[in-house]
Amino acid sequence: MSITLADIQSAAESIAGAVIRTPSVEARALAGQLPVASLVAKLENLQLSGSFKARGALVRLQALSEDERRRGIVAMSAGNHAQGVALHAQRLGIPATIVMPRQTPFTKVERTQALGATVVLEGEGLAEAGSHAQALAEAHGYTFIHPYDDPRIIAGQGTIGLEMLADHPELDILVVPVGGGGLISGIALAAKALNPAIQIIGVQAVAYATMVRRPPAHSFPPASVQTLAEGIAVKRPGGLTKPLIEQWVDDVVSVDETGIERAVELLVERQKLVVEGAGAAPLAAMLADPDRFGGRKVGMVVSGGNIDNRLLASILMRGLVRAGRLARLRIEISDAPGTLAKVSSLIGANGGNILEVYHQRLFQDVPVKYAELDVVVEATDTDHLHAMIEALIGAGYATRLLGSSAADGS
């Protein structure tokens, strides 16, 4: 079945009022980190399900016959498709079973269950989860709802492209996350039909870079490869989506885990947006190759915001370490009364805030009349941190940074 602009326009009409028409906002704080002329962020993280998947899921569910609705549906998902399907299945009164990989973040499992779906955890990745979902469909007569390789799913996701160009027809480039390819296929088809000159750039996690063209895509990764961007951790592109990507997408690039992590942090810190790893991948690509976007008007699809709270907290704390705003110091002191108080006072006098202190007397290789302090401190930035260390050394306390951070140049 071919997919046309008319299909995407029809999908837009069918989901109007049932799916949020998310804003496309000027991301000025992020644009200041890049040489772009302007940067627009399409905030699909604001959907009720937390991601763009609600669009295609609704289009597909609307096409079910009454008998198919009665028997129920089954889907496999790393989380976002699950929530999109569960949201609309509950609203339409359709029984839903979702098969999710065992490593799916708990927050996505919990939210899917809260939307009324039955969740089955099976397999190390989407391939194994998909096989189990197909088996359930055959055994129970469920209709299988594919997360990306379905023309109605693709048309539903393509409505994002219509909205972005309606709001910002001046855009030169769209940067879109790529997993199985349903999102970028629909967006690219819509955007190119409306503006053939616009460039479409896809972004994959380096561990799942199955569509990257330069260098050629490597062999399919094992299902157990971990990535912060689990929403695009798809082992194989779709049979429908792959030729659409080859036809309509100008390039596909990959980003590493460090880049994705940094992008999540920047989106929270600079733009005040909570975004999952897959949704941050477009920003990671721009940060990795800023010259490519220099002077251009760029739109990026923030595809989802379903990130585990503990994972987000860890990313933000690691960002503080990289920025020199949080550090662990090892300080050598004499094992005498009052010395700890003197060191604490010296750190405080230099504007540092002590979070944790570990006083090592027995288990470190130091002279018996000495001890070592491991002190976790807060600073305003790297310069402040180094000034604090110099003050400690100047007062006679040998001090060094522990661990890897931007503050110690590693």
Secondary structure, DSSP 8 states (H G I E B T S, - for coil): ----HHHHHHHHHHHBTTB----EEE-HHHHTTS--SEEEEEEGGGSTTSBTHHHHHHHHHHT--HHHHHH-EEEE-SSHHHHHHHHHHHHHT--EEEEE-TTS-HHHHHHHHHTT-EEEE-SSSHHHHHHHHHHHHHHHT-EE--SSSSHHHHHHHHHHHHHHHHH-TT-SEEEEE-SSSHHHHHHHHHHHHH-TT-EEEEEEEGGG-SS-TTTT------TT---S-GGG--SS--TTHHHHHHHH-SEEEEE-HHHHHHHHHHHHHTT-----HHHHHHHHHHHHSGGGGTT-EEEEEE-B----HHHHHHHHHHHHHHTTSEEEEEEEEES-TTHHHHHHHHHHHTT-EEEEEEEESSSSSS-TTEEEEEEEEE-SSHHHHHHHHHHHHHTT--EEEES--GGGT-
